[in-house]
Amino acid sequence: MEILNRASAQKLSQVRMVGNGLNEIIHISEAFGRAEDLGLDLVLVSTDVKPPVVRIQDFKKIEYEKKKARKANKQVSSLKEIQFKINISDHDLATKINKIEKFLERGDKVKISVRLKGRERENPERAYDLLNRVETSVECKANKIPGPMAISILEPIKGASGKQQKEKSQASSSNAPG
């Protein structure tokens, strides 16, 4: 869509005006007259048809609404961090896993880190086992970061959300013959 002005519309003799209950073929000068009377812009909607289709509207308002819609569609994801200790109880682990699932459903990325203190550093395998337990209990895409600390970044799976996937798996397991 583009705004028509008198210079760019010289090659057009007639146009089809649509909008507000209108659908008529008129001369281009009459279309400009109507637009000026209303204090709005004459916008070219389609040039593929004969005669070209125009509409009277406030073009800046349309551009603003499109920009606003693009901004709303742009998803803002942030990185949330949750820290674990190796000796975490099962209930505390379940609570943190629920929190991770909420973050992933919102579309946020979650950084999981397991802190090792003192003698715990001698057995880093326990930290990686804890990371694996968390990753298997949460449906997401996991990226492990190598290094001295056990760190993993969980990203939501594109497409269906985690709740929808769980509901599908529960429905399929309940329908299975027993």
N, C-alpha and C positions, 0 to 999 in steps of 0.2 A: 504494500500500500504506500502511496506517495501523494503528497499534496499537489494539486494542479494549480498552476497560475496561468494567467492569460498568455504569456509567452510560450509556455510548454504545450498549451492546448490549441495553438493555431492550426495544427494539422487535423484537429478533430472538428467535425461539423455538427454531428449529433451524438448524444450520449443517452444511455439508459440510466435514469435516476431511480435509486431504490432506497428503502428505509422509511420509517414512520408511516407505513401504509401506502407508500408510493411505489409504483412500478410503471414508469412511463418513459417514452422516448421524447426528448426535447432538444432544442438547439443549445449549444454549449454556452452561448451568451446569456440565455435565460437561466441556465443552471448557475452561472456565476452571479447573476442578479439575485437569485433566491438565497444563495449562500451569504452574500454581502448583507442582504436584508436581515438575516438571522444573526449575523456577526460570527459565523462559523467558517470552517474551511471546506473546500470542495476536494474530496479525497478520491483518487482513482483506485477502484477495488480490483477490476480485472480488465486486461487489455486483450485477452484471448478471444473474446467474442465480439461480434459486430452488432450494434455499436458498443463501444466500451462502456463498462458499468462504473458509475460514480455514486458517491454518497455524501450527504452534507453532515459533517460532524466536527467536533473539536479534536483535531489531530494530536495536540499536545496531551490532552487528557488520555487518549488511547495509548500513546507512547508511555505515559506515566504508569498506566495500569499494566501494560505488558512488562515494564521494568519491575514493577512491584511483584507480579506473578513469577517472573524469573527468579527474583530474590527469595520468594517464599519456597519455590521448588528446590532451590539450592540447599542441600542438607548440610547442616553444621554438625560435624562430628568432632568430639573432643577425645582426648586420651585420659582415661581414669586409671588410677593406680591403686592396687590392693596388695598389701604386704602380708605375707604369711610367716609364721615361725614353724620349724620342723615339728615341734611337739604340740601341734594344735589338736584340740579335742574334736570328736566327730560332729557334735552339735555346732561348734563354732565354725567348722569347715562348711557345714550345710548352710549356715547363715551367710557366710561370705559367698558361697556359690549362688545363692538366691540373689544376692546383690549384683553379682557379675551378670546373671541372666537379665536382670532389669536394665542394666547398662547396655547390654547387647541388643535388647529389644528396642531401646531408644535410638540405636544406630551408633553408639559410642564404641570406641576401641578401649580395651581394658589391658593394662600392663600388670602382670602378676609377677611379683618378686618374692623369693624366699630368702629371708635373712639368716645367715649362719653366724653364730657367735662362739668364740672359744673353741672347745673341742668338737663342736658340730662341724667345723670346717674340715675335719679329717675324713668325714663321710659325706661328700657332696651328692652321692647317689641317692640318699634319702630325700634330698631336696628335689632332685629330678623326678623321683617317684611321686612325690606330692604334686608336682606340676602335672605329671601324666594323669593322676587321679582327677584333678580339676578339669583338665582338657577333655577327658572322656565323659565326664558328667555334664559338661556344657557343650551343646552343639554349636560349633563355630569353627572358624579357620584359625589355626594356631601357628605362630612363627616363634621358634625358640631362638634366643639371642645367646650365642656362645660367649663365655667369659667366666670370671671367677665367681660371679653370683648366678643363681638359678633364676633366669628371667624369661618370660614368655609374653608375647603380645597376642591377644585374642581379638579377632575381627568378626563382626556379624556376617553371616552368610547372605549374599545378595539373593533377592527373590523372596521366598517364604520366610516368615519370622520364626523364631524358635518355638513359640507357643503353637503355631499352626503345625509345625513338624511333629511336635510331641503328641498333639491331638490325633494326627494321622497315624502315628505309630501305635498309640493306644487303641484306636479304632480297629486297626488291622489285627492287633493281637487279641482283642476281645471277640472278633469275628472268626478267629481261627478255630477249627474243629477240635474238640477236647476229648 
